[in-house]
Amino acid sequence: MSKKIDEKMNGDIIMSLEALGLKKKEARVYLALLELGQVGSSKIIQRTGLHGQFVYQALEGLEEKGLAQHAIQAGRKKFNANSPERIRSLIDDKKRAAEDAIAKLGQLTGRPALQQFEVFQGAKAYVTHEFNQLERAEVNSELLLIGGGEGPEGKRTQGDQFLTAMGSRMDEYERLREEKNIRIRYIGGENQRMNLFWYKNNRKLFECRMLPGFMSGLVNTDLWPDTINFNMFGSMIIAFSIKNEELAKSYGDFFETLWKIARV
């Protein structure tokens, strides 16, 4: 495998790990541990090129997530990566956390919250989910978005990844949205300004504002009247969908507050 291909593969893996909740430095250190086996911190520093302080912080974070462990040998700490199968459980952990939050919100209102929680993995499942939501949306309704889905180092914006995922079905999506007169309001970061204003000028029923100090990342949020979706744009798209009208309304109020602060 060439160095260029190897670097691209590692970059894709790091993006996916970030989408699952790892910090970028944690992802880099985890990859280094998988490659090196059980080693001391000096070799990890050498392999990643990170400052020692960042390596120690990353190792601590990985151990808390169950992705790494250490042993004391001859008075020195030796670190090694736990099985990548542990990564699968990170998705389950997020699902359980979301379900727990919904249950507690239901208790605050004095009655159980009606909800449906689903996970969609891969571009095909994501696109199908997007169309299903659009098809069941009421005429003259609204889709609210808080930006994200940016690629590494700001080279790709959410808009690019959404268009890439939609592929040849993008025109079909827009036709259906326009037929149903569904408006989009999008809050983005300053690093999305050029792309979002291109969409504003080229997509009908599309309005956007920039939030001061906000820089988009790998995750974006889209909000329908009864559903919240958290979309993670790593090398594989993962979308978490929570159907809960009360929660969606509360999040909608939060969106309106941000919309007032955001600038055109």
C-alpha positions in Angstrom: 0.0 0.0 0.0 1.4 3.4 -1.0 2.1 6.1 1.6 -0.5 8.3 0.0 -3.3 5.7 0.2 -2.3 4.8 3.7 -2.5 8.5 4.8 -5.9 8.8 3.2 -7.2 5.6 4.9 -6.0 6.9 8.2 -7.6 10.2 7.6 -10.9 8.5 6.8 -10.7 6.4 10.0 -9.9 9.5 12.1 -13.0 11.2 10.7 -15.2 8.2 11.6 -13.7 8.1 15.1 -14.4 11.8 15.6 -18.0 11.3 14.5 -18.3 8.7 17.2 -17.2 11.1 19.9 -13.4 10.8 20.0 -11.3 13.9 19.9 -8.9 14.1 16.9 -5.8 13.6 19.0 -7.4 10.6 20.7 -8.1 9.1 17.3 -4.5 9.6 16.2 -3.1 8.0 19.4 -5.5 5.1 19.1 -4.4 4.4 15.6 -0.8 4.5 16.7 -1.5 2.0 19.5 -3.1 -0.4 17.1 0.0 -0.2 14.9 2.6 -0.3 17.6 1.2 -2.7 20.1 2.2 -2.4 23.8 4.6 0.6 24.0 5.7 3.4 26.2 4.6 7.0 25.7 7.8 8.1 24.0 7.2 5.8 21.0 3.6 7.1 20.8 4.9 10.7 20.8 7.4 9.8 18.1 4.7 8.0 16.0 2.0 10.7 16.2 4.3 13.7 16.2 2.1 15.1 19.0 3.5 17.0 22.1 3.8 14.7 25.1 1.1 16.6 27.1 -1.4 16.0 24.3 -0.5 12.3 24.1 -1.0 11.8 27.9 -4.4 13.6 27.7 -5.4 11.5 24.7 -4.4 8.3 26.5 -6.4 9.3 29.5 -9.5 9.9 27.3 -9.0 6.6 25.5 -8.8 4.7 28.8 -12.0 6.4 30.0 -13.7 5.3 26.8 -12.4 1.7 27.2 -10.3 1.9 24.1 -6.9 1.6 25.8 -5.3 0.3 28.9 -1.9 0.4 30.6 0.3 -1.9 32.7 3.3 -1.1 34.8 6.5 -2.9 33.7 9.8 -2.3 35.5 8.3 0.9 37.0 7.2 2.3 33.6 3.7 2.6 32.1 3.1 0.6 28.9 0.0 1.3 26.9 -1.9 -0.8 24.4 -5.1 -0.5 22.4 -8.2 -2.5 23.3 -10.0 -4.4 20.5 -11.6 -2.2 17.8 -14.9 -4.1 18.6 -15.2 -1.7 21.6 -15.9 1.0 19.0 -19.1 -0.7 18.1 -20.3 -0.2 21.7 -19.8 3.6 21.5 -22.9 3.8 19.2 -24.8 1.7 21.7 -23.6 4.0 24.5 -24.9 7.1 22.6 -28.3 5.4 22.0 -28.7 4.5 25.7 -27.7 8.1 26.7 -30.3 9.5 24.3 -33.0 7.1 25.5 -32.2 8.0 29.1 -32.4 11.7 28.4 -35.8 11.3 26.8 -37.1 9.3 29.7 -36.0 11.9 32.2 -37.5 14.7 30.1 -40.8 12.7 30.2 -40.6 12.6 34.0 -40.2 16.4 34.1 -43.5 16.8 32.2 -45.3 14.4 34.5 -46.0 11.9 31.7 -44.0 9.4 29.6 -42.6 11.0 26.4 -43.7 9.4 23.2 -40.6 8.7 21.2 -39.0 6.6 18.5 -35.2 6.3 18.3 -33.4 5.0 15.2 -29.9 4.8 13.9 -29.1 4.9 10.2 -25.6 3.9 9.0 -24.2 4.4 5.6 -25.1 6.8 2.8 -27.9 4.7 1.3 -29.7 4.4 4.7 -29.2 8.1 5.3 -30.6 9.2 1.9 -33.6 6.9 2.4 -34.3 8.4 5.8 -34.0 12.0 4.4 -36.6 11.2 1.7 -38.9 9.4 4.2 -38.9 12.6 6.4 -39.5 14.8 3.4 -42.4 12.6 2.1 -44.2 12.6 5.5 -43.7 16.3 6.2 -46.7 18.5 5.9 -47.1 21.0 3.1 -45.8 24.5 4.0 -43.7 23.0 6.9 -40.2 24.0 7.8 -36.8 22.2 8.2 -34.3 23.8 10.6 -30.6 23.1 10.4 -27.6 23.8 12.6 -24.5 23.4 10.5 -21.8 20.8 10.6 -20.6 17.9 8.6 -17.4 19.6 7.7 -14.5 17.5 6.5 -10.9 17.5 7.8 -9.4 21.0 8.3 -12.4 22.7 6.8 -11.9 21.3 3.3 -15.4 20.0 2.9 -18.6 21.6 4.2 -21.9 19.9 5.2 -23.4 21.1 2.0 -20.8 19.3 0.0 -21.3 16.0 1.9 -25.1 16.3 1.8 -24.9 16.8 -2.0 -22.4 13.9 -2.3 -24.7 11.6 -0.3 -27.7 12.5 -2.3 -25.9 12.1 -5.6 -28.3 11.8 -8.6 -31.3 12.0 -6.3 -30.6 15.6 -5.3 -32.8 17.1 -8.0 -35.6 14.7 -7.0 -35.3 15.8 -3.4 -35.4 19.5 -4.3 -38.5 19.0 -6.6 -40.4 17.3 -3.9 -39.4 20.0 -1.3 -40.5 22.8 -3.7 -43.8 21.0 -4.5 -44.6 20.8 -0.8 -43.4 24.4 -0.2 -41.0 23.3 2.5 -38.7 26.1 3.7 -35.2 25.6 5.0 -33.5 27.8 7.6 -29.9 27.1 8.2 -27.5 28.4 10.9 -23.9 27.9 9.9 -20.4 28.8 10.9 -18.2 31.4 9.3 -16.3 28.7 7.6 -19.4 27.8 5.7 -20.3 31.3 4.5 -19.3 31.0 0.8 -21.1 27.6 0.3 -24.2 28.6 2.2 -24.7 31.8 0.2 -24.3 29.8 -3.0 -27.1 27.5 -1.7 -29.2 30.6 -0.9 -28.8 31.9 -4.4 -29.3 28.5 -6.1 -31.8 26.6 -3.9 -35.4 27.9 -3.6 -37.0 28.4 -0.1 -33.5 28.4 1.5 -32.4 31.0 4.1 -29.2 31.1 6.1 -27.4 33.0 8.8 -24.0 32.8 10.4 -23.5 32.5 14.1 -20.6 34.6 15.4 -17.8 32.5 16.8 -19.4 29.2 15.6 -17.2 26.9 13.5 -18.9 23.9 12.0 -17.6 20.4 12.7 -18.4 16.8 11.8 -21.9 16.7 13.2 -25.0 18.7 12.1 -28.5 18.8 13.5 -31.7 19.0 11.5 -35.0 19.6 13.1 -38.5 18.8 11.9 -41.7 19.6 13.9 -41.6 16.2 15.6 -38.1 14.9 15.0 -34.5 15.7 15.8 -31.7 14.2 13.7 -28.0 14.2 14.6 -26.0 13.5 11.4 -22.3 12.5 11.7 -20.3 12.9 8.5 -17.3 10.7 8.9 -16.0 8.3 6.2 -19.4 6.5 6.9 -22.4 8.6 7.6 -24.2 7.8 10.9 -27.5 9.5 11.7 -29.3 9.3 15.0 -33.0 10.1 14.8 -35.3 11.0 17.8 -39.0 11.3 17.1 -40.4 13.2 20.0 -42.7 16.2 19.5 -42.1 17.8 22.9 -38.3 17.5 22.6 -38.4 18.8 19.0 -40.4 21.8 20.2 -38.0 22.6 22.9 -35.0 22.3 20.5 -37.0 24.5 18.1 -37.2 27.2 20.7 -33.4 26.9 21.1 -33.0 27.3 17.4 -35.1 30.4 17.3 -32.8 31.9 20.0 -29.7 31.2 17.9 -31.5 32.5 14.8 -32.0 35.9 16.5 -28.3 36.1 17.5 -27.0 34.9 14.1 -26.1 37.3 11.3 -27.0 37.4 7.6 
